[in-house]
Amino acid sequence: MHSLPRSRPAFSRLPLSIDVAPLLAALADLDASLWQAHFNRDYYQGDWSGVALISTDSQVALVHGDGPAIKRQPWLQDRRWEQGLRGLDVEIRSARLLRLGPHSHIREHRDYDLGGHDADMRLLVPLLAPEDVDFMLDDQRMPMRAGECWFLDLYRPHSVNNHGDSPRIHLVIDCRPGAWLDAAIEGGLGQTPAPGAGRFNEAYARFEHWLTGQPQVVAQLEGVLERDAFIHKSIELGREQGWVFCPDQVRAALRRRRQQVR
């Protein structure tokens, strides 16, 4: 049984200045051969890869795990990574670059290892953040921009869609909870920009609105009893009308309906 999540906000843009210039310079000089495909291949379509800077597992370097934090060669050989993060007063457990390639998708999931009361907390520093990327948390688009630092409670459902032709690269930091970080999260709430809908969510909302005037189509969908077949049929019907979305949007709608009938 998984631990209950901590009572913290779902997200906050921390009120601190990240020195993004040395981070971008270090990224540009990074050996391309260091990028490795993400180990969880069932979670994504396309290109999702990473580079470990600090990690806790010597066998699978991109895994968030237990054990001592090990500084990897990219971090040890280039002081610009540490220079760019000197404003963070936290104990870093792991730091890794994660790249989502053009037209790639990370399906909705939850990071259960971040849910315990004493679990590590995850910060994200977007380095390359194209506008065509939708990072969805609790069915809301996080308006993260390059050079900012965000806390996200990724114990909650989240997914990422790169609709564009450029890669998205985040510096992902797992750190120990503490008073400084709690104060930074609380201090950032008042200035955190409001979340948006996301391209796929907007398309699905139009599809649901269209369905209200299509009783025959609704009856056809309600006749599909198997869940995966229902999701596939919904996507197919949406595409026929020019609305592109993915299984995550249909699953979220089904969750909302279950909650309404409880």
N, C-alpha and C positions, 0 to 999 in steps of 0.2 A: 504493500500500500504506500502510495506516495505521500510525502508530507504536505501539509496545507501551505499555500503561498503566504508570504509575509504581507502584513497590512501596510503596503506602500503604494504610492501612485503608480498607474500603469506606465507613465512616461513623464519625463521632464528634460528640458534643455538646460544643462548646467550653466550657471552664470559665471563662466570663466573663459579666459582667452587661451585657445590652443595655438601654439606657434606652428602653423601649418606649412610654412615655407620649407623648413628643413625636412619635414615629413615627406613633402612632395618631391623634394630633391633626392632623398634617400630612395623613394619609390622608383623614381626615374632611373636610378643607377643600379637597381636590384637586378641580379642575374636572372634572366628569364627561365633558366632551367630549374630554379628553386620552386616554382609553382607546381603544386601537386593537386590532382583531382580530389575533391572532398570525399571522405571515406563513406559517407552515407548516401550511396547511389540511388536508394529507393526514394529519397526526398526531393530529387530535382530532375529537371529535363534541361539539356543543353550543357553549358560550361559553368561549373561552380568549383572554384579551386582556391587554394590558399598557400600561405607561407607562414611557418611558425617563427615567431621572434622570441617568445618566452612560452614554455609549455611545461606540463607536469607529467607527461608520459613519454618515455624515450622510444617506445615502439610506434605509436600512432601520434605524431606530433600535433595534429590539428584537434585532437580530442581534449575536451575540458575534463580533467580528472583529478584524482588525489595525488598526494606525494609532493615533494619539494619542487618549487618553481625553478626551471632550468633555462638559463639564458642561452639561446641558440646563436649560431655563427652570424647570421645577418644582424642581430642586435649587438653582438660583441664587436663586430668588425666595423660598424658604422654608428658613431655616437649621436648622429642626427636623430635617431629614433628616440633616444632618451631625452635629447635636447627639446624635441617638440612636445614631449609630455611632462615637462618639468612642473607645469602648473597643477598636476594631479597629485594630491596629497593622500595617496592610497597605497595599500600593499597589493602589488600586481601579482596575480597567480598565473595568468597567461595573457599573452598578447599575440595576435595573429592578423595577417592581412587576409581578407576574404574577397574574392573577385567573382562577380556574376556577369557572365559574358552577354553580348547582345542577344536579344530574343530568347533569353533563358528564364527558367521559372523554378523557384523553390516552393514546393507545395506546402499547404498549411500544416503546421505541426506545433508541438509545445516542447520546450526544453525542461523536462521534469527535474533535472538535477539542479535547477535554479530555484526550486520551489520551497525548499526547507527554510525554517526560521533563521538558521545560521549558514545558509548557502551563500556561495559567492554571488556577486552582483555584476551585471554586464553593462559596460559602457561601449558606445559606438561613436567613432570619429570618422565621418565620411571624408574621404580624400578625393575621390572622383564620384560625383553625385549628379548624373544627368537627370534632367527634368522628366524623362520618359521612364523613370523607375518608380514603381509603387511598392513601398515597404508597408505592409498592412499588419497592424496589431489590433486585436479585438475588432476586426472588420473596419478599421479606420486607417487612412493613409497618413503615415508619419511624415511631416514636412521638413525632413532633415536636409541641411545644406552643407556643402563642403566647408571644413574647418570648424564646425560646431562639435560639441560633445554632448551626447544624449545618454540618459539612463532609460533603458527599456526593460520592463518586466516580461521577459520572454518565457516565463512559465505559462503565460497566456498564449492563446492561439495566434500565430503569425505566419506570414508568407511574403514572398518577394517576387515581383514580376518586372523584368527588364523588357520594355516594349521597343527600345530604341536600338541604334546601331553602334553604341559606344559601351564599353564595360563600366560597371559600377564597382568601386573598390572601397571597402570600409576597413578601418583599423579597429578590431574588436578586442576589448580588454575585459578580462574577468578579474575582479578584485575582492578583497575581503570587506564585509560591511564594517561601518564605523561611524563615529559621530560626525567627522568632517564630511563624509559622503552624504549622510542623511541630511545635514544642514544644506549642502549644495543642491540636493534634489528639491528640498522644500523651498529654498531660495529661488530656484529657477521656475517654479510653477506659474508665478504671476506673469512671466515674460515668455512662456512657452507658446509658440504659435498654435492655433487651433488645427486639429487634424482635418483631412479632406476625405473624399469618397474613394478615389482610385478609379482608373479607367474601366476595369472589369466590373467593379461594383456599380458604376454608373450605367454600363450596358445592361447589367442584370436588372437594375431598377426599371429601366425602360421596358425590358422584356416582361417583368411582372405587371407593370401598368398596362401593357398591351394585352396580357392575358385576361384582365378584368372585363374586356369586351369580346372575349372569344370563348364562350361557354363550351362549344364543341371541342376545342383544343384542350380546355381544362379537363373535360370529361375523359379525353384521350389520355392525358397525363395521369389522371387519378386511377386509370385502369392499369398502369404500370406499377406493379406491387414490389418488384425487386429494386432495392435502393440504387445499385450501380446502373441498372438499366434506366431508372427514372432520371438519374443525373445525365446519362448519355443522351437520352431523348430530349431533355431540356436544352442541353447545349446545341443539339442538332436543330431544334425548332428556333432557337435564338439566332443561329447562323443563317437560317433560311430568311429571317427578317433583317439581317444585316447587323446583329448585335453579337459581338464576340466576348465571351466570358469563359471561365474554366470551372472545374468541379468544386473548387473552394467556395465560390459564390452560391452554388446550389446547396452545398452542405451547410453553409451558414444560414441560409433561408430555412432549411429543414430544422436546424437547431432552434431558430426563433419560433417556429410553429410548435415545436415540442414544449418550449417554455411557456407559450401562451395558453396551452391546454392543461398545464399543471395546476 
